[in-house]
Amino acid sequence: MKERCKLVSPDYKSLSIRKQCEVLEVPRSSLYYKPKGEKEENLEMMQVMDKHLINHPTEGVISMVHFLTDLGYYVGPKRIRRLFGLMGHETLYRWKNLTKLGLREYIRPYLLRNLIVERPNQVWVTDITYIPMQKGFMYLTAVMDVYSRKRLSWGLSNSQDAKWCKQVLEEAISNYGKPEIINSDQGSQYTSSLWINYLEGQNIKVSMDGKGRALDNVYIERFWKSIKYDYIYLNPCDDGFELLQGIKSHMAYYNQKVHHTTKEKPEERYFKMIKKAA
């Protein structure tokens, strides 16, 4: 049976896979094909794009086509648009509200403008970023306390679904209590019933970046830049396990490092105020 299964070819043009199975007397349900990964060239381009987008987050499809073409890659808008989707990157630009999106009911206003953050658990921020590896890529999400800059929880995944984001947030709430406000972008994970209903059920105010406002979630965007330049790009990992261990060490280091903005260690700044409030 296994030998006959090997004879079935999805690239055979004259006969469909179902017809080949009938001829070879192989059950159609017995065939399983390993999904093809991204081409080496695409993975290479995605790493180049990721490094470029860290410093130039507003670059769009056409700009990226010109950028990669100048580097010797022969690409078109269709290909770049697909890779942007894999990376979870959306071009940042202002646009008129001429149409209503399907999940418009779950979009919330930005609540942090002119807000003075003066205590832990007043405002948390969360986001997802693309993480390249030697072969393939993964996604990293994190929850950060704005006052102390402490990383409260984080997670790695090979997908960007809302359930995963919710689990990482639940871990932070379980360990540190609830925030008054949590801010995110308007990604599909956060403009979903699962995310919104959970937060509002916990009486947590939901804030979202304005469309096309790259600096609304600047706190965690700066951290993505830091972890990529200080660890990811310097230590390209072979697999997810190695990446997991490396990020775990970097997160612990970052929480114990004096932050350039607060002039204090995030871990100490967070718990110092918590003890005062107790």
C-alpha positions as MATLAB code, in Angstrom:
seq = 'MKERCKLVSPDYKSLSIRKQCEVLEVPRSSLYYKPKGEKEENLEMMQVMDKHLINHPTEGVISMVHFLTDLGYYVGPKRIRRLFGLMGHETLYRWKNLTKLGLREYIRPYLLRNLIVERPNQVWVTDITYIPMQKGFMYLTAVMDVYSRKRLSWGLSNSQDAKWCKQVLEEAISNYGKPEIINSDQGSQYTSSLWINYLEGQNIKVSMDGKGRALDNVYIERFWKSIKYDYIYLNPCDDGFELLQGIKSHMAYYNQKVHHTTKEKPEERYFKMIKKAA';
ca = [
       0.000    0.000    0.000;
       2.764    2.457    0.951;
       4.624    1.749   -2.271;
       1.496    2.437   -4.339;
       0.888    5.646   -2.382;
       4.314    6.865   -3.492;
       3.237    6.522   -7.115;
       0.470    9.104   -6.691;
       1.713   12.463   -7.916;
      -0.137   15.787   -7.414;
       1.869   17.207  -10.359;
       0.579   14.624  -12.854;
      -1.543   16.630  -15.293;
      -3.382   13.888  -17.194;
      -5.096   12.321  -14.180;
      -6.436   13.933  -11.019;
      -5.306   12.601   -7.640;
      -8.685   10.934   -7.152;
      -8.423    9.178  -10.525;
      -4.851    8.046   -9.791;
      -6.077    6.530   -6.519;
      -8.804    4.634   -8.353;
      -6.328    3.244  -10.900;
      -3.808    2.213   -8.230;
      -6.567    1.001   -5.878;
      -5.369    3.333   -3.131;
      -7.912    4.858   -0.704;
      -8.006    8.629   -1.224;
      -8.135    9.158    2.557;
      -4.790    7.370    3.008;
      -2.845   10.151    1.274;
      -1.254   12.843    3.383;
       1.060   15.440    1.968;
       3.487   17.483    3.992;
       2.677   21.165    3.450;
       5.334   22.992    1.499;
       7.210   25.618    3.477;
       8.168   29.009    2.128;
      10.887   29.139   -0.515;
      14.386   29.995    0.684;
      14.269   33.232   -1.301;
      10.992   34.263    0.347;
      12.351   33.577    3.848;
      15.453   35.565    3.009;
      13.383   38.474    1.712;
      11.129   38.399    4.773;
      14.164   38.797    7.035;
      15.404   41.720    4.953;
      11.927   43.288    5.014;
      11.580   42.809    8.767;
      14.857   44.616    9.478;
      13.857   47.435    7.155;
      10.348   47.777    8.621;
      11.670   48.083   12.183;
      13.069   51.498   11.233;
      10.553   52.341    8.503;
       7.160   50.943    9.623;
       5.141   53.013    7.133;
       6.705   51.451    4.026;
       4.045   50.093    1.670;
       3.965   47.407   -0.990;
       5.271   49.534   -3.862;
       8.044   51.083   -1.736;
       9.102   47.594   -0.655;
       9.143   46.381   -4.256;
      11.542   49.195   -5.185;
      13.644   48.582   -2.053;
      14.065   44.845   -2.764;
      14.604   45.388   -6.476;
      17.514   47.691   -5.690;
      18.978   44.850   -3.602;
      18.796   42.451   -6.536;
      15.495   40.659   -5.818;
      13.027   40.386   -8.682;
       9.611   40.797   -7.080;
       6.223   42.297   -7.841;
       3.447   43.832   -5.708;
       1.429   40.602   -5.547;
       4.290   38.667   -3.978;
       5.162   41.414   -1.475;
       1.517   41.785   -0.467;
       1.357   38.052    0.317;
       4.586   38.169    2.355;
       3.289   41.205    4.250;
       0.279   39.093    5.182;
       2.478   36.254    6.451;
       4.469   38.730    8.529;
       1.343   40.299    9.976;
       2.384   43.675    8.580;
      -0.236   46.204    7.535;
       0.795   49.369    5.740;
       0.239   52.408    7.949;
      -1.637   55.261    6.347;
      -4.589   57.492    7.140;
      -7.808   56.719    5.306;
     -11.351   57.998    5.259;
     -14.069   55.939    6.890;
     -15.977   55.400    3.662;
     -16.946   51.794    4.357;
     -17.730   49.793    7.463;
     -15.487   46.831    8.152;
     -17.032   43.519    9.091;
     -15.659   43.781   12.650;
     -16.240   47.525   13.108;
     -18.459   46.745   16.120;
     -15.376   45.514   17.998;
     -13.116   48.503   17.311;
     -12.623   50.762   20.331;
     -11.268   54.347   20.626;
      -7.722   55.244   21.638;
      -7.766   56.103   25.373;
      -4.113   56.952   26.050;
      -3.902   60.378   24.409;
      -2.786   62.937   27.046;
      -3.228   60.285   29.760;
      -0.699   60.541   32.612;
       0.408   57.022   33.557;
       1.455   57.134   37.209;
       1.087   53.616   38.620;
       1.482   49.914   37.722;
      -1.531   48.124   36.224;
      -3.025   51.420   35.111;
      -2.231   50.731   31.445;
      -1.032   47.567   29.747;
      -0.125   47.281   26.071;
       0.072   44.219   23.841;
       1.090   43.427   20.274;
       2.335   40.687   17.920;
       5.532   40.676   15.885;
       7.122   38.435   13.256;
      10.245   36.517   14.370;
      12.562   35.064   11.678;
      14.529   31.846   12.209;
      17.170   30.058   10.157;
      14.422   27.965    8.568;
      10.940   29.424    8.813;
       9.467   31.932   11.236;
       7.210   32.300   14.266;
       5.173   35.018   15.976;
       5.838   36.604   19.352;
       3.240   38.363   21.484;
       3.819   40.147   24.773;
       1.934   42.094   27.442;
       3.758   45.059   28.992;
       2.988   47.404   31.882;
       3.439   50.979   30.622;
       4.368   52.591   33.956;
       7.243   50.229   34.790;
       7.957   48.854   31.276;
       7.894   45.386   32.845;
       7.122   42.422   30.538;
       4.262   40.656   32.301;
       3.756   37.700   29.957;
       4.659   36.567   26.464;
       4.234   33.652   24.089;
       5.485   32.126   20.836;
       3.241   30.597   18.187;
       3.238   29.599   14.522;
      -0.104   31.368   14.028;
      -1.673   34.688   15.016;
      -5.075   33.637   16.328;
      -7.079   35.496   18.979;
      -7.237   32.456   21.296;
      -3.443   32.454   21.673;
      -3.376   36.207   22.406;
      -6.102   35.763   25.011;
      -4.171   32.935   26.723;
      -1.054   35.127   27.046;
      -3.172   37.946   28.506;
      -4.880   35.553   30.934;
      -1.457   34.479   32.181;
      -0.540   38.107   32.936;
      -3.848   38.720   34.747;
      -3.454   35.511   36.735;
       0.020   36.565   37.939;
      -0.413   40.335   38.366;
      -4.113   41.165   38.568;
      -6.192   43.173   36.100;
      -5.184   46.429   34.398;
      -7.513   49.411   34.214;
      -6.851   49.828   30.467;
      -5.266   47.596   27.840;
      -4.169   48.990   24.477;
      -3.559   47.117   21.217;
      -3.698   47.787   17.496;
      -6.742   47.063   15.332;
      -5.528   43.641   14.197;
      -8.046   40.852   13.649;
      -6.971   39.169   16.905;
      -8.032   42.211   18.914;
     -11.113   43.212   16.930;
     -12.731   39.853   17.628;
     -15.626   38.834   19.859;
     -13.332   36.493   21.817;
     -10.941   39.304   22.802;
     -13.444   42.119   23.346;
     -16.023   40.066   25.245;
     -13.359   38.697   27.568;
     -11.910   42.133   28.421;
     -15.248   43.853   28.843;
     -16.447   40.908   30.927;
     -13.475   41.599   33.216;
     -14.424   45.335   33.359;
     -11.159   46.278   31.632;
     -11.297   49.349   29.388;
     -10.276   48.526   25.822;
      -8.116   50.994   23.886;
      -6.934   50.641   20.286;
      -4.438   52.520   18.140;
      -5.925   54.948   15.652;
      -5.786   53.714   12.051;
      -2.485   54.770   10.542;
      -1.017   56.062   13.814;
       2.321   54.262   14.131;
       3.226   55.870   17.478;
       0.037   55.077   19.440;
       1.538   51.810   20.722;
       5.094   53.122   20.796;
       5.927   51.513   24.154;
       5.862   47.953   22.876;
       7.064   48.903   19.381;
      10.289   50.121   20.996;
      10.620   46.777   22.753;
      10.219   44.864   19.480;
      13.049   46.942   18.041;
      15.180   46.259   21.101;
      14.687   42.484   21.219;
      15.278   42.110   17.483;
      18.477   44.149   17.393;
      19.833   42.889   20.732;
      18.954   39.210   20.329;
      16.994   37.932   17.298;
      19.197   39.291   14.497;
      22.407   38.457   16.370;
      21.326   34.907   17.214;
      19.346   33.357   14.333;
      17.785   30.202   15.790;
      17.539   26.817   14.103;
      14.161   25.882   15.576;
      11.328   26.982   17.831;
      12.766   25.351   20.965;
      16.036   27.263   20.685;
      14.088   30.475   20.002;
      11.877   29.849   23.040;
      14.847   29.446   25.382;
      16.635   32.466   23.953;
      13.633   34.778   24.259;
      12.983   33.522   27.789;
      16.507   34.537   28.822;
      16.242   37.897   27.071;
      12.893   38.688   28.722;
      14.350   37.972   32.168;
      17.389   40.125   31.364;
      15.240   43.004   30.107;
      13.118   43.109   33.282;
      16.289   43.403   35.382;
      17.990   46.006   33.192;
      17.803   49.743   33.959;
      15.351   51.205   31.437;
      16.579   54.253   29.528;
      13.264   56.111   30.049;
      12.398   55.365   33.696;
      16.045   55.111   34.886;
      14.953   52.119   36.962;
      14.778   48.364   36.499;
      11.256   47.417   35.274;
      10.929   44.625   37.854;
      11.898   46.888   40.767;
       9.823   49.857   39.551;
       6.728   47.696   39.203;
       6.870   46.065   42.635;
       8.026   49.221   44.457;
       4.765   50.969   43.614;
       2.702   47.850   44.250;
       4.117   47.645   47.789;
       3.415   51.340   48.423;
      -0.188   50.886   47.370;
      -0.656   47.812   49.575;
];
